Amino acid sequence: MTTRSLINCEAPLPADWARTLVIAVGNPSRGDDAVGPLLADRLTSWLSNEARTPDGSAPHDVAVICDQQLMVEHAYDLRDRDRVLFIDAAAKQGEPVQWQPIEASASGPTLSSHQCTPSQLLHLCAHTLQIPAPPAWLLSLHGEGFELGAPVSAAMQAAMAQAWDEILAWVATPE
């Protein structure tokens, strides 16, 4: 199950509001751009299959959101999180798998209601909504092909295998 956005900033948070959030973005119909949804589905399945703790709670306090792109509404999803991981494909990067910390920044492509960068989302959270932005990282996987109807490339499948182990380590090591 993939969590959906909680837009009302004034509403009380649900009792099961996870302290860790993973936001995966990408288009499953566009070759290597499917990496976000594929890893989000795999993580969601893994989390649901993890054995419960003796008190009946989930062993990992993680929510997963998957969308085709980041939108300004996702800033509300950052509310009261201890940390956030963004997962996306990248056409222009040297390494197959790259982790980088993200800082809030208004710079980047023109911000619109239908698209923004992780840095812009953190900036919206902190400076527009006046919600403290959580520590955040971007996990980007190098993509080779993003054509409509293309399959996921062999290089992306290898990068996904590497990234999977790193995602599990990140989830298992709360900060």
N, C-alpha and C positions, 0 to 999 in steps of 0.2 A: 504494500500500500504506500502510495506516495502522498506526502502531506501537501496540502494546498495553502495558499497564502492567507494570512490573517491580517486584514486591512485595517480594522478599527483599533487605533492605537490606545484609545481610552478604555476599551473593553478589558475586563479582567482576563488574564491568561488561563487557558485550560489547566487543570490539575496535572495533566500528563505532558506539559510543555517541556520538550527536550532542551537540555542546556547546550548541546552540540548540534550544529546544523551543517548538512552537506547540501549544496545547491549545484546540481549538474545541469548544464545547458547543451543544447545541440539538436540537430534535426535528424531523426532516424532514417529519413529518406535520402540523405545526401552523403553517402559514402562514409568517410572518416569522421564527419561531423556527428555521427551516431554515437561516438564514444561516451559523451555525457549520459544520454539515456541508457546505454548499455551498462555502464558502471553503476548508475543509480538503481537500475532494476536488480543487478547482481547484489549490491549492498543491501537493498531492501529485503531481498530474499534471505541473505545471510543473517541479517538482524532478526528476522522473524523466526529463523530456525535455531537461534541461540537458546540454550537452556535458560530457564528463568532462575533467578536467585532464590534462596530458601524463603524469603518473604514474598515471593511471587512477582517481583519487579524484573524488568528487563536488565540484563547485565551491562548493557551499553545505553546510555542516555543520548540517543542520536535520532534526529529527524532527517528525512531526505525529501528534498523538493527537486522536481525535474521539470524543466520548461524549455521551449525552443530558444529563448533568449532571455537575458536579464531585463527586467522592466522596473520602473521606478517603484511599483507596488511592492516589490520584493524587499524594499527597505524596512517595511513593517515586520517582515519575517526575522529580522536581525534583533528584534526586541528581546531583551533579557537572555541573550545567548552568551555562553562562556567562550565560544570559539566557532568559527565558520570555515568551511572548506568549499571553495568553488572549483568545479571540474569542467574543463572545456578543451576542445581541439584547437590547435594553433597551426596555421599554415607556415608561419615564419619563425622558426626557432631551430637551433642546432641540435639540441639533445632530444631523444625520443620522449623522455619524461622529465619534466622540470617543475620544481616546487619553488615558489617565491612568496615571501610575506607581502601583504598588501596594506598600504596606508591609504587613508581617506584623501581624495584629491578631486577637485572640480575639473581638472584638465583632462584632455582626451577628446574623442570625437564629440560632436555636438550632442548634448544630452537631449533626449526626447522622451515622450511618454511611452514609447514602444521599444526603447533600447538604451542600455547604459553599460558601462564597464563595472567590474567589481569595485574599483577605487571610487568611482562616482557614486555607487550605491552606498558605500561606507560614508562618503561625504554627505549624501542626502540624509542618512540616518542621524549623523552627528550634528550637522549644521542646519538642516531644514526641519526635521522632526524633533530635534533636541533629545534624541535617544542615544545613549552612549553606544558607539560602534564597537563591536567585539573584536578581539584579535582575529585576523583572517589570513588565509593562504590561498593561493591559486595553484592548482595542479593542472598543468597544461600538457597535452600529449600531441606530439608532432603529427599532423595529418598531411597526406599526400594528395588525396582526391576528394572533392566535395561536390561532385556532379550529381544531379538528380537521378536517383535510381541506381547509383553505383554501389557496389558492395564495399564493405570495410576492407581496407588493404591488409596484406600480410604484415607490413611494417607496423600498422596500427594495432593489429592483433598482438604482436610481440610487445608493443609498448603497453597495451592494456594488461598483459600478464605481469609485467614489471610493476606497473602502477597499482595493481590489485594488492600485492603484498605490502606495498607502502601505505595504501589506504587502511588496510587492516591494522598495521602498526600504529598509524595515527589515531584510529578509533580506539584502540586498546590502551593508549597512553594519554589519558586526559591531563590537560595542563591547568 
